[in-house]
Amino acid sequence: MTQRTPRWTRRVVVSAALPAVILRIVAVALTFVAVLIIPMFPVLRTTALIAVVVGVILPQTLLCWAPIVAVVIAVLAQPADAATTAIALVIVHAMHIVASVISVIPVFSRVQWQIFRATLRRFIGVQLVAQALSLGVFSLPWVTGPGWWWLAPVGAAAAIALAVVLTRMVKQSAG
């Protein structure tokens, strides 16, 4: 007697999907690239690498965000350099996206490629604006002196305020 497959068993076929484990590998790789490219204090380097490994293994700790802090501190601790700032902008933004996805997707799940389209469009749009602003700030001759350390925190506060205003505008238009 052969065994039949029950009638209520169904198969779901999905398009190409990315294993979530790959996203965790990307998080570690981004941190490794950041540590290699951006000059950091040894303690920042070690902390970033340990934190991302622990954050990948235990995403509920949210330690995948720690390398972002390490990169920002490293960039602020060195003399102003347009190339390092541009690289840091790309790496921090990519790490932010990957850390956000890692924190909500289980390890053994699969993520369809279609969801990355909108994320990629936002990434490109934000990078165009951020890189242009960064280049604009570095092209001003009076900003590169030692007395302008306060410009980075003021810019960060302005970016946060803009994000809050835009989020409220989107919520009001949707609801």
VMD Tcl script that builds the backbone (N, CA, C; Angstrom):
set m [mol new atoms 525]
animate dup $m
set s [atomselect $m all]
$s set {name element resname resid chain x y z} {
  {N N MET 1 A 0.836 -1.166 0.000}
  {CA C MET 1 A 0.000 0.000 0.000}
  {C C MET 1 A 0.891 1.244 0.000}
  {N N THR 2 A 0.659 2.125 -0.937}
  {CA C THR 2 A 1.443 3.353 -1.014}
  {C C THR 2 A 0.751 4.463 -0.242}
  {N N GLN 3 A 1.561 5.337 0.252}
  {CA C GLN 3 A 1.023 6.466 1.015}
  {C C GLN 3 A 0.718 7.627 0.081}
  {N N ARG 4 A -0.446 8.183 0.224}
  {CA C ARG 4 A -0.832 9.332 -0.590}
  {C C ARG 4 A -0.569 10.630 0.163}
  {N N THR 5 A -0.280 11.637 -0.579}
  {CA C THR 5 A -0.142 12.957 0.012}
  {C C THR 5 A -1.543 13.482 0.279}
  {N N PRO 6 A -1.784 13.977 1.490}
  {CA C PRO 6 A -3.130 14.489 1.800}
  {C C PRO 6 A -3.526 15.598 0.841}
  {N N ARG 7 A -4.815 15.688 0.562}
  {CA C ARG 7 A -5.315 16.692 -0.381}
  {C C ARG 7 A -5.112 18.113 0.115}
  {N N TRP 8 A -5.090 18.302 1.401}
  {CA C TRP 8 A -4.988 19.666 1.934}
  {C C TRP 8 A -3.545 20.180 1.961}
  {N N THR 9 A -2.597 19.343 1.583}
  {CA C THR 9 A -1.213 19.789 1.514}
  {C C THR 9 A -1.031 20.605 0.243}
  {N N ARG 10 A -0.522 21.773 0.416}
  {CA C ARG 10 A -0.310 22.657 -0.726}
  {C C ARG 10 A 1.139 23.126 -0.732}
  {N N ARG 11 A 1.577 23.482 -1.908}
  {CA C ARG 11 A 2.913 24.034 -2.053}
  {C C ARG 11 A 2.793 25.494 -2.432}
  {N N VAL 12 A 3.632 26.309 -1.836}
  {CA C VAL 12 A 3.671 27.718 -2.188}
  {C C VAL 12 A 4.986 27.957 -2.926}
  {N N VAL 13 A 4.862 28.465 -4.120}
  {CA C VAL 13 A 6.044 28.742 -4.927}
  {C C VAL 13 A 6.232 30.255 -4.958}
  {N N VAL 14 A 7.423 30.689 -4.563}
  {CA C VAL 14 A 7.721 32.118 -4.560}
  {C C VAL 14 A 8.862 32.388 -5.529}
  {N N SER 15 A 8.982 33.622 -5.903}
  {CA C SER 15 A 10.074 33.993 -6.796}
  {C C SER 15 A 11.398 33.925 -6.038}
  {N N ALA 16 A 12.454 34.276 -6.703}
  {CA C ALA 16 A 13.788 34.208 -6.113}
  {C C ALA 16 A 13.832 34.966 -4.793}
  {N N ALA 17 A 14.465 34.360 -3.813}
  {CA C ALA 17 A 14.541 34.969 -2.490}
  {C C ALA 17 A 15.966 34.850 -1.955}
  {N N LEU 18 A 16.297 35.777 -1.092}
  {CA C LEU 18 A 17.617 35.840 -0.473}
  {C C LEU 18 A 17.536 35.253 0.932}
  {N N PRO 19 A 18.379 34.275 1.256}
  {CA C PRO 19 A 18.374 33.764 2.633}
  {C C PRO 19 A 18.770 34.876 3.611}
  {N N ALA 20 A 18.088 34.946 4.736}
  {CA C ALA 20 A 18.357 36.004 5.723}
  {C C ALA 20 A 19.754 35.895 6.317}
  {N N VAL 21 A 20.335 34.726 6.239}
  {CA C VAL 21 A 21.704 34.549 6.732}
  {C C VAL 21 A 22.668 35.429 5.932}
  {N N ILE 22 A 22.383 35.609 4.659}
  {CA C ILE 22 A 23.235 36.456 3.805}
  {C C ILE 22 A 23.241 37.893 4.325}
  {N N LEU 23 A 22.100 38.372 4.799}
  {CA C LEU 23 A 22.048 39.735 5.347}
  {C C LEU 23 A 22.946 39.860 6.575}
  {N N ARG 24 A 23.004 38.829 7.371}
  {CA C ARG 24 A 23.885 38.843 8.538}
  {C C ARG 24 A 25.353 38.840 8.124}
  {N N ILE 25 A 25.658 38.099 7.075}
  {CA C ILE 25 A 27.030 38.101 6.547}
  {C C ILE 25 A 27.374 39.482 5.990}
  {N N VAL 26 A 26.415 40.114 5.342}
  {CA C VAL 26 A 26.629 41.466 4.808}
  {C C VAL 26 A 26.899 42.456 5.944}
  {N N ALA 27 A 26.209 42.311 7.066}
  {CA C ALA 27 A 26.438 43.201 8.213}
  {C C ALA 27 A 27.867 43.077 8.715}
  {N N VAL 28 A 28.349 41.852 8.841}
  {CA C VAL 28 A 29.722 41.641 9.286}
  {C C VAL 28 A 30.705 42.177 8.243}
  {N N ALA 29 A 30.420 41.942 6.968}
  {CA C ALA 29 A 31.305 42.415 5.898}
  {C C ALA 29 A 31.377 43.939 5.858}
  {N N LEU 30 A 30.231 44.600 6.010}
  {CA C LEU 30 A 30.236 46.071 6.029}
  {C C LEU 30 A 31.059 46.611 7.185}
  {N N THR 31 A 30.931 45.984 8.339}
  {CA C THR 31 A 31.715 46.416 9.497}
  {C C THR 31 A 33.202 46.184 9.250}
  {N N PHE 32 A 33.529 45.048 8.672}
  {CA C PHE 32 A 34.926 44.749 8.372}
  {C C PHE 32 A 35.500 45.764 7.385}
  {N N VAL 33 A 34.737 46.112 6.363}
  {CA C VAL 33 A 35.183 47.122 5.390}
  {C C VAL 33 A 35.356 48.474 6.074}
  {N N ALA 34 A 34.414 48.829 6.932}
  {CA C ALA 34 A 34.516 50.109 7.650}
  {C C ALA 34 A 35.770 50.152 8.509}
  {N N VAL 35 A 36.054 49.049 9.171}
  {CA C VAL 35 A 37.229 48.985 10.052}
  {C C VAL 35 A 38.515 49.082 9.233}
  {N N LEU 36 A 38.515 48.504 8.050}
  {CA C LEU 36 A 39.711 48.553 7.213}
  {C C LEU 36 A 39.926 49.916 6.558}
  {N N ILE 37 A 38.847 50.553 6.119}
  {CA C ILE 37 A 38.973 51.791 5.334}
  {C C ILE 37 A 39.072 53.033 6.210}
  {N N ILE 38 A 38.244 53.105 7.248}
  {CA C ILE 38 A 38.188 54.313 8.066}
  {C C ILE 38 A 39.148 54.168 9.246}
  {N N PRO 39 A 40.085 55.105 9.395}
  {CA C PRO 39 A 41.019 55.021 10.520}
  {C C PRO 39 A 40.270 55.110 11.854}
  {N N MET 40 A 40.493 54.111 12.713}
  {CA C MET 40 A 39.806 54.055 14.005}
  {C C MET 40 A 40.803 53.751 15.107}
  {N N PHE 41 A 40.424 54.145 16.317}
  {CA C PHE 41 A 41.181 53.728 17.476}
  {C C PHE 41 A 41.028 52.219 17.616}
  {N N PRO 42 A 42.050 51.523 18.119}
  {CA C PRO 42 A 41.939 50.062 18.261}
  {C C PRO 42 A 40.739 49.616 19.099}
  {N N VAL 43 A 40.406 50.382 20.123}
  {CA C VAL 43 A 39.265 49.993 20.963}
  {C C VAL 43 A 37.955 50.113 20.187}
  {N N LEU 44 A 37.840 51.111 19.328}
  {CA C LEU 44 A 36.642 51.246 18.488}
  {C C LEU 44 A 36.559 50.109 17.483}
  {N N ARG 45 A 37.687 49.785 16.906}
  {CA C ARG 45 A 37.738 48.701 15.924}
  {C C ARG 45 A 37.294 47.380 16.554}
  {N N THR 46 A 37.862 47.071 17.705}
  {CA C THR 46 A 37.535 45.822 18.396}
  {C C THR 46 A 36.079 45.809 18.831}
  {N N THR 47 A 35.619 46.907 19.385}
  {CA C THR 47 A 34.229 46.993 19.833}
  {C C THR 47 A 33.261 46.816 18.672}
  {N N ALA 48 A 33.549 47.441 17.554}
  {CA C ALA 48 A 32.665 47.337 16.388}
  {C C ALA 48 A 32.581 45.902 15.894}
  {N N LEU 49 A 33.718 45.229 15.789}
  {CA C LEU 49 A 33.715 43.858 15.282}
  {C C LEU 49 A 33.027 42.887 16.244}
  {N N ILE 50 A 33.309 43.017 17.530}
  {CA C ILE 50 A 32.666 42.130 18.518}
  {C C ILE 50 A 31.167 42.402 18.556}
  {N N ALA 51 A 30.795 43.667 18.529}
  {CA C ALA 51 A 29.374 44.024 18.613}
  {C C ALA 51 A 28.594 43.495 17.422}
  {N N VAL 52 A 29.138 43.604 16.225}
  {CA C VAL 52 A 28.390 43.142 15.057}
  {C C VAL 52 A 28.260 41.622 15.060}
  {N N VAL 53 A 29.273 40.918 15.524}
  {CA C VAL 53 A 29.173 39.456 15.580}
  {C C VAL 53 A 28.108 39.042 16.593}
  {N N VAL 54 A 28.124 39.670 17.767}
  {CA C VAL 54 A 27.098 39.362 18.772}
  {C C VAL 54 A 25.720 39.788 18.265}
  {N N GLY 55 A 25.632 40.939 17.606}
  {CA C GLY 55 A 24.363 41.415 17.080}
  {C C GLY 55 A 23.795 40.529 15.986}
  {N N VAL 56 A 24.667 39.902 15.214}
  {CA C VAL 56 A 24.218 38.984 14.169}
  {C C VAL 56 A 23.712 37.681 14.786}
  {N N ILE 57 A 24.386 37.225 15.815}
  {CA C ILE 57 A 23.975 35.980 16.473}
  {C C ILE 57 A 22.725 36.193 17.317}
  {N N LEU 58 A 22.683 37.308 18.039}
  {CA C LEU 58 A 21.540 37.639 18.896}
  {C C LEU 58 A 20.954 38.985 18.465}
  {N N PRO 59 A 20.112 38.988 17.442}
  {CA C PRO 59 A 19.604 40.268 16.922}
  {C C PRO 59 A 18.772 41.054 17.925}
  {N N GLN 60 A 18.182 40.395 18.915}
  {CA C GLN 60 A 17.370 41.111 19.901}
  {C C GLN 60 A 18.210 42.056 20.761}
  {N N THR 61 A 19.534 41.894 20.756}
  {CA C THR 61 A 20.397 42.808 21.512}
  {C C THR 61 A 20.580 44.145 20.796}
  {N N LEU 62 A 20.267 44.187 19.507}
  {CA C LEU 62 A 20.415 45.380 18.668}
  {C C LEU 62 A 21.859 45.877 18.591}
  {N N LEU 63 A 22.810 44.983 18.804}
  {CA C LEU 63 A 24.215 45.371 18.747}
  {C C LEU 63 A 24.733 45.571 17.328}
  {N N CYS 64 A 23.937 45.260 16.343}
  {CA C CYS 64 A 24.356 45.543 14.960}
  {C C CYS 64 A 24.439 47.045 14.714}
  {N N TRP 65 A 23.839 47.823 15.596}
  {CA C TRP 65 A 23.880 49.280 15.459}
  {C C TRP 65 A 25.172 49.872 16.026}
  {N N ALA 66 A 25.874 49.147 16.873}
  {CA C ALA 66 A 27.084 49.667 17.513}
  {C C ALA 66 A 28.187 50.037 16.522}
  {N N PRO 67 A 28.427 49.268 15.464}
  {CA C PRO 67 A 29.455 49.700 14.510}
  {C C PRO 67 A 29.157 51.046 13.856}
  {N N ILE 68 A 27.887 51.393 13.740}
  {CA C ILE 68 A 27.532 52.707 13.190}
  {C C ILE 68 A 28.076 53.801 14.101}
  {N N VAL 69 A 27.895 53.624 15.385}
  {CA C VAL 69 A 28.412 54.597 16.361}
  {C C VAL 69 A 29.937 54.658 16.284}
  {N N ALA 70 A 30.574 53.508 16.141}
  {CA C ALA 70 A 32.035 53.469 16.059}
  {C C ALA 70 A 32.537 54.223 14.827}
  {N N VAL 71 A 31.866 54.057 13.704}
  {CA C VAL 71 A 32.274 54.761 12.482}
  {C C VAL 71 A 32.102 56.270 12.647}
  {N N VAL 72 A 30.985 56.675 13.218}
  {CA C VAL 72 A 30.739 58.111 13.416}
  {C C VAL 72 A 31.790 58.712 14.343}
  {N N ILE 73 A 32.083 58.037 15.447}
  {CA C ILE 73 A 33.109 58.534 16.374}
  {C C ILE 73 A 34.463 58.606 15.682}
  {N N ALA 74 A 34.795 57.593 14.885}
  {CA C ALA 74 A 36.081 57.580 14.184}
  {C C ALA 74 A 36.197 58.737 13.202}
  {N N VAL 75 A 35.111 59.020 12.490}
  {CA C VAL 75 A 35.148 60.118 11.521}
  {C C VAL 75 A 35.266 61.465 12.236}
  {N N LEU 76 A 34.543 61.619 13.342}
  {CA C LEU 76 A 34.592 62.889 14.075}
  {C C LEU 76 A 35.912 63.088 14.815}
  {N N ALA 77 A 36.618 62.003 15.110}
  {CA C ALA 77 A 37.855 62.094 15.887}
  {C C ALA 77 A 39.070 62.416 15.025}
  {N N GLN 78 A 38.924 62.419 13.731}
  {CA C GLN 78 A 40.063 62.694 12.865}
  {C C GLN 78 A 39.861 64.013 12.127}
  {N N PRO 79 A 40.921 64.536 11.535}
  {CA C PRO 79 A 40.763 65.775 10.769}
  {C C PRO 79 A 39.766 65.594 9.624}
  {N N ALA 80 A 39.101 66.680 9.277}
  {CA C ALA 80 A 38.077 66.626 8.229}
  {C C ALA 80 A 38.693 66.205 6.905}
  {N N ASP 81 A 38.055 65.216 6.280}
  {CA C ASP 81 A 38.510 64.708 4.996}
  {C C ASP 81 A 37.280 64.346 4.177}
  {N N ALA 82 A 37.177 64.898 2.983}
  {CA C ALA 82 A 35.982 64.683 2.154}
  {C C ALA 82 A 35.838 63.228 1.733}
  {N N ALA 83 A 36.934 62.565 1.400}
  {CA C ALA 83 A 36.856 61.171 0.947}
  {C C ALA 83 A 36.408 60.241 2.081}
  {N N THR 84 A 36.977 60.411 3.250}
  {CA C THR 84 A 36.594 59.577 4.387}
  {C C THR 84 A 35.143 59.820 4.770}
  {N N THR 85 A 34.720 61.066 4.717}
  {CA C THR 85 A 33.329 61.380 5.029}
  {C C THR 85 A 32.383 60.758 4.016}
  {N N ALA 86 A 32.724 60.811 2.745}
  {CA C ALA 86 A 31.872 60.222 1.710}
  {C C ALA 86 A 31.762 58.707 1.895}
  {N N ILE 87 A 32.881 58.058 2.177}
  {CA C ILE 87 A 32.864 56.610 2.410}
  {C C ILE 87 A 32.053 56.290 3.661}
  {N N ALA 88 A 32.235 57.076 4.700}
  {CA C ALA 88 A 31.498 56.838 5.943}
  {C C ALA 88 A 29.995 57.011 5.733}
  {N N LEU 89 A 29.595 57.981 4.918}
  {CA C LEU 89 A 28.171 58.173 4.643}
  {C C LEU 89 A 27.555 56.939 3.987}
  {N N VAL 90 A 28.253 56.374 3.031}
  {CA C VAL 90 A 27.747 55.178 2.352}
  {C C VAL 90 A 27.704 53.993 3.314}
  {N N ILE 91 A 28.787 53.790 4.046}
  {CA C ILE 91 A 28.868 52.627 4.942}
  {C C ILE 91 A 27.848 52.735 6.066}
  {N N VAL 92 A 27.733 53.897 6.681}
  {CA C VAL 92 A 26.781 54.058 7.791}
  {C C VAL 92 A 25.350 53.852 7.307}
  {N N HIS 93 A 25.017 54.390 6.157}
  {CA C HIS 93 A 23.659 54.228 5.638}
  {C C HIS 93 A 23.376 52.759 5.301}
  {N N ALA 94 A 24.325 52.095 4.669}
  {CA C ALA 94 A 24.142 50.671 4.344}
  {C C ALA 94 A 24.043 49.831 5.623}
  {N N MET 95 A 24.863 50.142 6.622}
  {CA C MET 95 A 24.801 49.409 7.889}
  {C C MET 95 A 23.458 49.648 8.580}
  {N N HIS 96 A 22.947 50.851 8.473}
  {CA C HIS 96 A 21.651 51.176 9.064}
  {C C HIS 96 A 20.541 50.335 8.431}
  {N N ILE 97 A 20.554 50.229 7.123}
  {CA C ILE 97 A 19.535 49.447 6.423}
  {C C ILE 97 A 19.631 47.973 6.808}
  {N N VAL 98 A 20.835 47.428 6.770}
  {CA C VAL 98 A 21.016 46.009 7.077}
  {C C VAL 98 A 20.658 45.717 8.534}
  {N N ALA 99 A 21.060 46.590 9.454}
  {CA C ALA 99 A 20.728 46.379 10.867}
  {C C ALA 99 A 19.217 46.438 11.095}
  {N N SER 100 A 18.537 47.308 10.374}
  {CA C SER 100 A 17.078 47.391 10.500}
  {C C SER 100 A 16.408 46.107 10.033}
  {N N VAL 101 A 16.872 45.578 8.919}
  {CA C VAL 101 A 16.279 44.352 8.389}
  {C C VAL 101 A 16.602 43.157 9.283}
  {N N ILE 102 A 17.831 43.080 9.759}
  {CA C ILE 102 A 18.237 41.965 10.617}
  {C C ILE 102 A 17.404 41.913 11.891}
  {N N SER 103 A 17.056 43.079 12.425}
  {CA C SER 103 A 16.342 43.105 13.705}
  {C C SER 103 A 14.912 42.582 13.604}
  {N N VAL 104 A 14.353 42.484 12.389}
  {CA C VAL 104 A 12.955 42.045 12.257}
  {C C VAL 104 A 12.770 40.745 11.478}
  {N N ILE 105 A 13.812 40.243 10.835}
  {CA C ILE 105 A 13.678 39.029 10.029}
  {C C ILE 105 A 14.374 37.866 10.728}
  {N N PRO 106 A 13.672 36.740 10.909}
  {CA C PRO 106 A 14.294 35.562 11.539}
  {C C PRO 106 A 15.482 35.041 10.724}
  {N N VAL 107 A 16.381 34.365 11.405}
  {CA C VAL 107 A 17.638 33.915 10.807}
  {C C VAL 107 A 17.427 32.989 9.610}
  {N N PHE 108 A 16.520 32.041 9.729}
  {CA C PHE 108 A 16.374 31.026 8.686}
  {C C PHE 108 A 15.267 31.336 7.683}
  {N N SER 109 A 14.835 32.573 7.634}
  {CA C SER 109 A 13.798 32.943 6.669}
  {C C SER 109 A 14.454 33.333 5.348}
  {N N ARG 110 A 13.614 33.630 4.394}
  {CA C ARG 110 A 14.073 34.075 3.084}
  {C C ARG 110 A 13.366 35.402 2.770}
  {N N VAL 111 A 14.077 36.280 2.122}
  {CA C VAL 111 A 13.544 37.602 1.804}
  {C C VAL 111 A 13.478 37.729 0.285}
  {N N GLN 112 A 12.294 38.069 -0.219}
  {CA C GLN 112 A 12.156 38.212 -1.657}
  {C C GLN 112 A 12.871 39.464 -2.150}
  {N N TRP 113 A 13.395 39.369 -3.348}
  {CA C TRP 113 A 14.158 40.460 -3.931}
  {C C TRP 113 A 13.317 41.711 -4.155}
  {N N GLN 114 A 12.019 41.552 -4.380}
  {CA C GLN 114 A 11.175 42.701 -4.683}
  {C C GLN 114 A 11.156 43.733 -3.560}
  {N N ILE 115 A 11.303 43.289 -2.315}
  {CA C ILE 115 A 11.240 44.267 -1.223}
  {C C ILE 115 A 12.458 45.175 -1.197}
  {N N PHE 116 A 13.519 44.764 -1.858}
  {CA C PHE 116 A 14.725 45.584 -1.853}
  {C C PHE 116 A 14.691 46.695 -2.895}
  {N N ARG 117 A 13.731 46.651 -3.810}
  {CA C ARG 117 A 13.650 47.704 -4.829}
  {C C ARG 117 A 13.407 49.075 -4.209}
  {N N ALA 118 A 12.392 49.165 -3.373}
  {CA C ALA 118 A 12.079 50.454 -2.734}
  {C C ALA 118 A 13.224 50.888 -1.816}
  {N N THR 119 A 13.803 49.934 -1.119}
  {CA C THR 119 A 14.928 50.248 -0.234}
  {C C THR 119 A 16.104 50.767 -1.035}
  {N N LEU 120 A 16.376 50.161 -2.170}
  {CA C LEU 120 A 17.477 50.607 -3.022}
  {C C LEU 120 A 17.212 52.004 -3.581}
  {N N ARG 121 A 15.953 52.276 -3.971}
  {CA C ARG 121 A 15.618 53.624 -4.456}
  {C C ARG 121 A 15.829 54.667 -3.359}
  {N N ARG 122 A 15.380 54.346 -2.139}
  {CA C ARG 122 A 15.585 55.293 -1.027}
  {C C ARG 122 A 17.074 55.467 -0.736}
  {N N PHE 123 A 17.825 54.378 -0.758}
  {CA C PHE 123 A 19.265 54.449 -0.510}
  {C C PHE 123 A 19.936 55.383 -1.515}
  {N N ILE 124 A 19.616 55.215 -2.785}
  {CA C ILE 124 A 20.218 56.051 -3.824}
  {C C ILE 124 A 19.802 57.512 -3.662}
  {N N GLY 125 A 18.524 57.745 -3.376}
  {CA C GLY 125 A 18.053 59.119 -3.182}
  {C C GLY 125 A 18.719 59.807 -2.005}
  {N N VAL 126 A 18.799 59.110 -0.895}
  {CA C VAL 126 A 19.433 59.686 0.297}
  {C C VAL 126 A 20.921 59.916 0.042}
  {N N GLN 127 A 21.572 58.975 -0.629}
  {CA C GLN 127 A 22.998 59.143 -0.900}
  {C C GLN 127 A 23.265 60.324 -1.836}
  {N N LEU 128 A 22.408 60.510 -2.818}
  {CA C LEU 128 A 22.589 61.664 -3.709}
  {C C LEU 128 A 22.539 62.969 -2.927}
  {N N VAL 129 A 21.565 63.082 -2.043}
  {CA C VAL 129 A 21.437 64.308 -1.247}
  {C C VAL 129 A 22.587 64.429 -0.248}
  {N N ALA 130 A 22.873 63.355 0.480}
  {CA C ALA 130 A 23.908 63.400 1.519}
  {C C ALA 130 A 25.293 63.661 0.933}
  {N N GLN 131 A 25.614 62.996 -0.169}
  {CA C GLN 131 A 26.935 63.200 -0.769}
  {C C GLN 131 A 27.064 64.610 -1.337}
  {N N ALA 132 A 25.985 65.124 -1.920}
  {CA C ALA 132 A 26.024 66.492 -2.448}
  {C C ALA 132 A 26.211 67.502 -1.315}
  {N N LEU 133 A 25.473 67.317 -0.221}
  {CA C LEU 133 A 25.636 68.227 0.920}
  {C C LEU 133 A 27.036 68.137 1.514}
  {N N SER 134 A 27.541 66.931 1.631}
  {CA C SER 134 A 28.889 66.740 2.175}
  {C C SER 134 A 29.929 67.420 1.291}
  {N N LEU 135 A 29.819 67.211 -0.003}
  {CA C LEU 135 A 30.754 67.844 -0.927}
  {C C LEU 135 A 30.615 69.363 -0.876}
  {N N GLY 136 A 29.366 69.846 -0.751}
  {CA C GLY 136 A 29.140 71.281 -0.643}
  {C C GLY 136 A 29.773 71.881 0.597}
  {N N VAL 137 A 29.655 71.173 1.710}
  {CA C VAL 137 A 30.258 71.673 2.954}
  {C C VAL 137 A 31.773 71.677 2.847}
  {N N PHE 138 A 32.346 70.639 2.254}
  {CA C PHE 138 A 33.804 70.591 2.138}
  {C C PHE 138 A 34.339 71.574 1.097}
  {N N SER 139 A 33.497 72.055 0.209}
  {CA C SER 139 A 33.960 73.030 -0.783}
  {C C SER 139 A 34.018 74.444 -0.205}
  {N N LEU 140 A 33.388 74.663 0.936}
  {CA C LEU 140 A 33.449 75.975 1.581}
  {C C LEU 140 A 34.788 76.106 2.309}
  {N N PRO 141 A 35.582 77.092 1.992}
  {CA C PRO 141 A 36.927 77.185 2.586}
  {C C PRO 141 A 36.910 77.498 4.077}
  {N N TRP 142 A 35.903 78.153 4.574}
  {CA C TRP 142 A 35.887 78.563 5.970}
  {C C TRP 142 A 35.368 77.480 6.907}
  {N N VAL 143 A 34.924 76.356 6.399}
  {CA C VAL 143 A 34.350 75.310 7.246}
  {C C VAL 143 A 35.388 74.299 7.697}
  {N N THR 144 A 36.505 74.209 7.025}
  {CA C THR 144 A 37.466 73.155 7.324}
  {C C THR 144 A 38.412 73.487 8.478}
  {N N GLY 145 A 38.282 74.621 9.083}
  {CA C GLY 145 A 39.151 74.981 10.195}
  {C C GLY 145 A 38.770 74.272 11.490}
  {N N PRO 146 A 39.608 74.387 12.507}
  {CA C PRO 146 A 39.361 73.685 13.768}
  {C C PRO 146 A 38.217 74.272 14.596}
  {N N GLY 147 A 37.776 75.474 14.301}
  {CA C GLY 147 A 36.722 76.102 15.085}
  {C C GLY 147 A 35.315 75.704 14.670}
  {N N TRP 148 A 35.183 74.778 13.742}
  {CA C TRP 148 A 33.870 74.405 13.225}
  {C C TRP 148 A 33.451 73.001 13.639}
  {N N TRP 149 A 33.925 72.538 14.767}
  {CA C TRP 149 A 33.597 71.197 15.261}
  {C C TRP 149 A 32.104 71.044 15.529}
  {N N TRP 150 A 31.443 72.124 15.855}
  {CA C TRP 150 A 30.026 72.082 16.227}
  {C C TRP 150 A 29.115 71.884 15.019}
  {N N LEU 151 A 29.655 71.985 13.804}
  {CA C LEU 151 A 28.833 71.880 12.608}
  {C C LEU 151 A 28.234 70.482 12.428}
  {N N ALA 152 A 28.971 69.433 12.802}
  {CA C ALA 152 A 28.465 68.060 12.656}
  {C C ALA 152 A 27.253 67.800 13.555}
  {N N PRO 153 A 27.310 68.124 14.851}
  {CA C PRO 153 A 26.115 67.908 15.676}
  {C C PRO 153 A 24.921 68.764 15.253}
  {N N VAL 154 A 25.183 69.986 14.793}
  {CA C VAL 154 A 24.083 70.838 14.331}
  {C C VAL 154 A 23.456 70.239 13.070}
  {N N GLY 155 A 24.284 69.745 12.176}
  {CA C GLY 155 A 23.767 69.082 10.974}
  {C C GLY 155 A 22.973 67.834 11.314}
  {N N ALA 156 A 23.445 67.060 12.291}
  {CA C ALA 156 A 22.714 65.862 12.706}
  {C C ALA 156 A 21.359 66.240 13.308}
  {N N ALA 157 A 21.351 67.280 14.130}
  {CA C ALA 157 A 20.082 67.728 14.716}
  {C C ALA 157 A 19.118 68.225 13.636}
  {N N ALA 158 A 19.645 68.913 12.637}
  {CA C ALA 158 A 18.799 69.376 11.537}
  {C C ALA 158 A 18.242 68.198 10.743}
  {N N ALA 159 A 19.058 67.168 10.549}
  {CA C ALA 159 A 18.590 65.973 9.828}
  {C C ALA 159 A 17.496 65.257 10.611}
  {N N ILE 160 A 17.656 65.177 11.922}
  {CA C ILE 160 A 16.632 64.546 12.761}
  {C C ILE 160 A 15.339 65.353 12.713}
  {N N ALA 161 A 15.453 66.673 12.818}
  {CA C ALA 161 A 14.264 67.526 12.747}
  {C C ALA 161 A 13.558 67.380 11.406}
  {N N LEU 162 A 14.319 67.320 10.327}
  {CA C LEU 162 A 13.736 67.134 9.004}
  {C C LEU 162 A 13.026 65.777 8.914}
  {N N ALA 163 A 13.637 64.742 9.459}
  {CA C ALA 163 A 13.014 63.413 9.438}
  {C C ALA 163 A 11.704 63.404 10.217}
  {N N VAL 164 A 11.675 64.070 11.355}
  {CA C VAL 164 A 10.450 64.138 12.155}
  {C C VAL 164 A 9.359 64.885 11.399}
  {N N VAL 165 A 9.698 66.017 10.814}
  {CA C VAL 165 A 8.713 66.811 10.062}
  {C C VAL 165 A 8.174 66.015 8.871}
  {N N LEU 166 A 9.058 65.378 8.117}
  {CA C LEU 166 A 8.619 64.604 6.958}
  {C C LEU 166 A 7.776 63.402 7.376}
  {N N THR 167 A 8.125 62.752 8.461}
  {CA C THR 167 A 7.338 61.619 8.952}
  {C C THR 167 A 5.947 62.067 9.347}
  {N N ARG 168 A 5.840 63.186 10.031}
  {CA C ARG 168 A 4.522 63.712 10.413}
  {C C ARG 168 A 3.707 64.082 9.174}
  {N N MET 169 A 4.359 64.659 8.181}
  {CA C MET 169 A 3.648 65.012 6.950}
  {C C MET 169 A 3.110 63.769 6.248}
  {N N VAL 170 A 3.896 62.720 6.206}
  {CA C VAL 170 A 3.447 61.479 5.566}
  {C C VAL 170 A 2.292 60.855 6.337}
  {N N LYS 171 A 2.399 60.849 7.668}
  {CA C LYS 171 A 1.319 60.287 8.492}
  {C C LYS 171 A 0.033 61.080 8.322}
  {N N GLN 172 A 0.125 62.398 8.243}
  {CA C GLN 172 A -1.077 63.225 8.083}
  {C C GLN 172 A -1.705 63.031 6.715}
  {N N SER 173 A -0.888 62.868 5.694}
  {CA C SER 173 A -1.449 62.674 4.355}
  {C C SER 173 A -2.042 61.271 4.191}
  {N N ALA 174 A -1.525 60.295 4.927}
  {CA C ALA 174 A -2.053 58.922 4.828}
  {C C ALA 174 A -3.311 58.739 5.674}
  {N N GLY 175 A -3.418 59.457 6.762}
  {CA C GLY 175 A -4.551 59.216 7.659}
  {C C GLY 175 A -5.434 60.351 7.795}
}
mol reanalyze $m
mol bondsrecalc $m
mol representation Tube
mol addrep $m
